[in-house]
Amino acid sequence: MSNWVLGSEEHSDGTRDVTIDFQNNDAIGQISGTMIFEGTTYYVNGNWAAAGSIAGRNHSAFALWASDQQAATVYLAVAGTMDGPGSAPDDIDLNLIRVSTGDDEQYGWSGRLYPM
């Protein structure tokens, strides 16, 4: 089991756009935990694949989906690549899309996450 706790760069007021707190089942690549995006907590489900774990897999990557578990649900679709060991990435290059069932808005974010 590994635990990833990373976040985007801190703003001058101390906030971050994105933070993650993932608990991973490394044996099967399962991801669970939480992601905070722009102050809202989302509950994640996903999978990651470690570089070198099979022939031809040269980079570590992951994909997941998340929801805020509210009546007017907001979903996230997230994918990224990782540098460093899978059990404790040095950084993550993250791409995120948020969609809302309440207002039909879609929004994208991309950036790097670093250990906190």
C-alpha positions as a LaTeX table, in Angstrom:
\begin{tabular}{lrrr}
\hline
Residue & $x$ (\AA) & $y$ (\AA) & $z$ (\AA) \\
\hline
Met1 & 0.00 & 0.00 & 0.00 \\
Ser2 & 1.22 & 3.48 & $-0.81$ \\
Asn3 & $-0.14$ & 6.87 & 0.11 \\
Trp4 & 0.22 & 9.84 & $-2.24$ \\
Val5 & $-0.18$ & 13.29 & $-0.66$ \\
Leu6 & 0.61 & 15.97 & $-3.24$ \\
Gly7 & $-0.64$ & 19.41 & $-4.17$ \\
Ser8 & $-0.35$ & 22.16 & $-6.75$ \\
Glu9 & 1.81 & 25.18 & $-6.01$ \\
Glu10 & 0.63 & 27.26 & $-3.10$ \\
His11 & $-0.97$ & 30.66 & $-3.82$ \\
Ser12 & 0.05 & 33.75 & $-1.82$ \\
Asp13 & $-3.00$ & 33.23 & 0.44 \\
Gly14 & $-1.91$ & 29.66 & 1.26 \\
Thr15 & $-4.55$ & 27.90 & $-0.88$ \\
Arg16 & $-3.86$ & 25.40 & $-3.63$ \\
Asp17 & $-5.95$ & 24.63 & $-6.72$ \\
Val18 & $-5.56$ & 20.87 & $-6.25$ \\
Thr19 & $-4.51$ & 18.51 & $-3.46$ \\
Ile20 & $-4.67$ & 14.73 & $-3.41$ \\
Asp21 & $-4.65$ & 12.17 & $-0.62$ \\
Phe22 & $-4.72$ & 8.77 & $-2.33$ \\
Gln23 & $-4.46$ & 5.34 & $-0.73$ \\
Asn24 & $-3.28$ & 2.82 & $-3.30$ \\
Asn25 & $-3.35$ & $-0.94$ & $-3.50$ \\
Asp26 & $-0.01$ & $-1.28$ & $-5.27$ \\
Ala27 & $-0.50$ & $-4.99$ & $-5.98$ \\
Ile28 & $-3.41$ & $-4.30$ & $-8.35$ \\
Gly29 & $-2.95$ & $-0.58$ & $-9.09$ \\
Gln30 & $-6.20$ & 0.51 & $-7.42$ \\
Ile31 & $-6.53$ & 4.16 & $-6.30$ \\
Ser32 & $-9.00$ & 5.47 & $-3.70$ \\
Gly33 & $-9.10$ & 8.50 & $-1.46$ \\
Thr34 & $-9.86$ & 12.18 & $-1.93$ \\
Met35 & $-8.98$ & 15.05 & $-4.21$ \\
Ile36 & $-9.70$ & 18.65 & $-3.29$ \\
Phe37 & $-10.22$ & 20.85 & $-6.34$ \\
Glu38 & $-10.82$ & 24.57 & $-5.83$ \\
Gly39 & $-12.01$ & 23.97 & $-2.26$ \\
Thr40 & $-14.43$ & 21.09 & $-2.96$ \\
Thr41 & $-13.70$ & 17.52 & $-1.82$ \\
Tyr42 & $-14.15$ & 14.73 & $-4.38$ \\
Tyr43 & $-14.05$ & 10.99 & $-3.68$ \\
Val44 & $-11.94$ & 9.12 & $-6.21$ \\
Asn45 & $-11.79$ & 5.69 & $-7.83$ \\
Gly46 & $-9.12$ & 4.80 & $-10.32$ \\
Asn47 & $-6.12$ & 2.81 & $-11.40$ \\
Trp48 & $-2.40$ & 3.36 & $-11.86$ \\
Ala49 & 0.26 & 1.54 & $-13.84$ \\
Ala50 & 3.93 & 1.53 & $-12.82$ \\
Ala51 & 6.75 & 2.05 & $-15.29$ \\
Gly52 & 8.76 & $-1.11$ & $-15.81$ \\
Ser53 & 6.12 & $-3.41$ & $-14.34$ \\
Ile54 & 5.67 & $-5.00$ & $-17.77$ \\
Ala55 & 7.75 & $-4.86$ & $-20.93$ \\
Gly56 & 7.19 & $-1.68$ & $-22.92$ \\
Arg57 & 5.68 & 0.30 & $-20.05$ \\
Asn58 & 8.21 & 3.11 & $-19.92$ \\
His59 & 6.23 & 5.66 & $-17.88$ \\
Ser60 & 3.99 & 5.55 & $-14.82$ \\
Ala61 & 0.48 & 6.87 & $-15.37$ \\
Phe62 & $-2.97$ & 6.87 & $-13.79$ \\
Ala63 & $-6.59$ & 7.64 & $-14.58$ \\
Leu64 & $-9.55$ & 8.13 & $-12.26$ \\
Trp65 & $-13.01$ & 9.56 & $-11.87$ \\
Ala66 & $-14.43$ & 11.31 & $-8.86$ \\
Ser67 & $-17.65$ & 12.85 & $-7.55$ \\
Asp68 & $-18.55$ & 15.28 & $-4.79$ \\
Gln69 & $-21.43$ & 12.96 & $-3.70$ \\
Gln70 & $-23.99$ & 15.80 & $-3.64$ \\
Ala71 & $-27.53$ & 15.87 & $-5.07$ \\
Ala72 & $-26.46$ & 18.17 & $-7.94$ \\
Thr73 & $-23.41$ & 16.03 & $-8.61$ \\
Val74 & $-20.13$ & 17.38 & $-9.92$ \\
Tyr75 & $-17.80$ & 14.87 & $-11.55$ \\
Leu76 & $-14.08$ & 14.93 & $-12.26$ \\
Ala77 & $-12.21$ & 12.97 & $-14.92$ \\
Val78 & $-8.49$ & 12.96 & $-14.22$ \\
Ala79 & $-5.38$ & 11.50 & $-15.85$ \\
Gly80 & $-1.71$ & 12.06 & $-15.29$ \\
Thr81 & 1.85 & 10.83 & $-15.50$ \\
Met82 & 4.26 & 10.50 & $-12.61$ \\
Asp83 & 7.98 & 11.04 & $-12.10$ \\
Gly84 & 9.80 & 9.06 & $-9.44$ \\
Pro85 & 8.81 & 5.83 & $-7.70$ \\
Gly86 & 5.16 & 4.77 & $-7.87$ \\
Ser87 & 5.02 & 4.36 & $-4.13$ \\
Ala88 & 5.95 & 8.04 & $-3.62$ \\
Pro89 & 5.98 & 10.17 & $-6.79$ \\
Asp90 & 8.37 & 13.13 & $-6.99$ \\
Asp91 & 5.73 & 14.99 & $-9.01$ \\
Ile92 & 2.60 & 14.39 & $-11.06$ \\
Asp93 & 1.68 & 16.09 & $-14.35$ \\
Leu94 & $-2.13$ & 16.24 & $-14.01$ \\
Asn95 & $-4.99$ & 16.92 & $-16.43$ \\
Leu96 & $-8.48$ & 17.36 & $-14.98$ \\
Ile97 & $-11.96$ & 18.05 & $-16.36$ \\
Arg98 & $-14.86$ & 19.02 & $-14.07$ \\
Val99 & $-18.50$ & 18.72 & $-15.18$ \\
Ser100 & $-21.58$ & 19.77 & $-13.22$ \\
Thr101 & $-25.10$ & 18.34 & $-13.32$ \\
Gly102 & $-26.35$ & 21.51 & $-11.63$ \\
Asp103 & $-25.31$ & 24.15 & $-14.13$ \\
Asp104 & $-24.03$ & 22.21 & $-17.18$ \\
Glu105 & $-20.61$ & 23.86 & $-16.87$ \\
Gln106 & $-17.40$ & 22.13 & $-17.89$ \\
Tyr107 & $-13.98$ & 23.32 & $-16.80$ \\
Gly108 & $-10.46$ & 22.06 & $-17.38$ \\
Trp109 & $-7.29$ & 22.37 & $-15.30$ \\
Ser110 & $-3.78$ & 21.12 & $-15.86$ \\
Gly111 & $-0.61$ & 21.50 & $-13.87$ \\
Arg112 & 1.96 & 19.82 & $-11.67$ \\
Leu113 & 1.52 & 18.41 & $-8.18$ \\
Tyr114 & 4.36 & 18.14 & $-5.67$ \\
Pro115 & 4.74 & 16.31 & $-2.34$ \\
Met116 & 3.32 & 18.25 & 0.59 \\
\hline
\end{tabular}
